[in-house]
Amino acid sequence: MSLLAQTATADKAKMSVTAERIALKEKTSDVTKVKLADSKTKVDSKKAIAKDKVVATKEKSSGVAKTKLADSKAKMDAKKVATKDNVVGQYNGKKVFLGPKGGKYYINSNGNKTYIKQ
């Protein structure tokens, strides 16, 4: 075989190997794309599940918050009703009430009773 024929055969072999590498890269690329699509689907489904849990938690906590708010409003209303009829004077511009044991107090800015020393 002449040198020219050997070179041509070597070139054909190189082209064949190159073509095989390109085909392998394309197959690998396709497999990678499929795996990537699968992983994106899994991530999206995990995000959806997490989002549903967050929404459920928010709904549950807002229900608890509403209940606590209603309870605190009821307590404040009960304080007002209990103290409404016992007004006996004023102290620093605030109404003074007569306590159950005879002590005098006013309701401070926090809504708590502050007893007055006599």
C-alpha positions in Angstrom: 0.0 0.0 0.0 1.4 3.4 -0.9 1.9 6.2 1.5 -1.0 8.1 -0.1 -3.4 5.2 0.3 -2.3 4.8 4.0 -2.9 8.5 4.6 -6.4 8.3 3.0 -7.2 5.3 5.1 -6.0 7.0 8.3 -8.1 10.1 7.4 -11.2 7.9 6.9 -10.6 6.2 10.2 -10.2 9.6 11.9 -13.4 10.9 10.3 -15.2 7.7 11.4 -14.0 8.2 15.0 -15.0 11.8 14.9 -18.4 11.0 13.6 -18.8 8.4 16.3 -17.8 10.9 19.0 -20.3 13.5 17.6 -23.1 10.9 17.7 -22.1 9.9 21.2 -22.1 13.5 22.3 -25.6 14.0 20.8 -26.9 10.9 22.6 -25.3 12.0 25.8 -26.8 15.5 25.3 -30.3 14.0 24.7 -30.0 11.9 27.9 -28.8 14.9 29.8 -31.8 16.9 28.5 -34.2 14.2 29.6 -32.6 13.9 33.0 -32.7 17.7 33.3 -36.3 17.8 32.4 -37.1 15.1 35.0 -35.2 16.9 37.7 -37.0 20.2 36.9 -40.3 18.4 37.1 -39.3 16.9 40.5 -38.2 20.4 41.7 -41.4 22.0 40.5 -43.5 19.3 42.2 -41.5 19.8 45.5 -42.0 23.6 45.2 -45.8 23.1 44.7 -46.0 20.8 47.8 -44.0 23.3 49.9 -46.2 26.1 48.7 -49.3 24.2 49.6 -47.8 23.6 53.1 -47.0 27.3 53.5 -50.6 28.3 52.5 -52.1 25.7 54.8 -49.9 26.9 57.7 -50.8 30.5 57.0 -54.5 29.7 56.9 -54.2 27.7 60.2 -52.2 30.4 61.9 -54.5 33.2 60.7 -57.4 31.2 62.2 -55.6 31.0 65.5 -54.7 34.7 65.4 -58.4 35.5 64.7 -59.4 33.4 67.7 -56.9 35.0 70.0 -58.0 38.5 68.8 -61.6 37.7 69.4 -60.7 36.4 72.9 -58.7 39.5 73.8 -61.6 41.7 72.5 -64.0 39.8 74.7 -61.8 40.2 77.7 -61.5 43.9 77.1 -65.2 44.2 76.7 -65.7 42.2 80.0 -63.3 44.6 81.7 -65.2 47.6 80.4 -68.6 46.1 81.5 -67.2 45.2 84.9 -65.8 48.7 85.5 -68.5 50.7 83.8 -70.7 51.3 86.7 -68.0 51.8 89.4 -66.7 55.2 88.4 -65.9 57.3 91.5 -63.9 60.2 90.2 -60.9 61.3 88.1 -57.1 61.0 88.4 -54.7 62.7 86.0 -57.5 63.0 83.4 -58.5 59.3 83.7 -61.6 57.8 85.2 -61.1 56.3 88.6 -62.9 53.1 89.5 -63.7 51.4 92.7 -62.2 47.9 93.0 -63.9 44.8 94.4 -62.1 45.2 97.7 -62.6 48.9 97.9 -59.3 50.1 96.2 -59.3 52.8 93.7 -57.7 52.3 90.3 -57.6 53.7 86.7 -57.1 51.9 83.3 -53.6 52.8 81.9 -52.7 53.1 78.3 -51.9 49.4 78.1 -55.4 48.5 79.3 -54.2 47.4 82.7 -55.5 48.5 86.1 -53.2 50.8 88.0 -54.2 51.2 91.6 -53.9 54.6 93.3 -52.3 54.8 96.7 -54.4 56.8 99.2 
